[in-house]
């Protein structure tokens, strides 16, 4: 199985890759990451023969050869973690969050809608549900979206 992970150098994405590399059915893991402030520079799996990092930014404009390139990887799945994060950063500078989390996700969807993959999995955050008071019950799949920051709204 060949999997493309976006944001695989970030906290959650890197732990996902670390775990999935343990599976016997994994042939190749590709990690698209632009190496922002949130990227881990010392990944424990960076020398694994099944792993390859692709230094790309998801906000880069789409170009026609991308489809051919991604088709050549024979991908089964795309797992999309890449995002600007940290609520405080989104309040100070929301533009980058819109560019990466919204426009970057759109770019990926445009590319992969015509690439033969089994599934595109977009990973979000519990921040989309807003905040809970101590009197409220926990969030569940039926909870309404109530984002209260640019980060949460962009996810």
Secondary structure, DSSP 8 states (H G I E B T S, - for coil): -EEEEETTTSHHHHHHHHHHTTSTT--EEEEEE---TT--SS-TTTT-TTEEEEE--TTS---THHHHHHHHTT-SEEEE------HHHHHH-HHHHIIIIIIIHHHHHHHHTTS--SEEEE---GGGG----TTS----TT------SHHHHH-
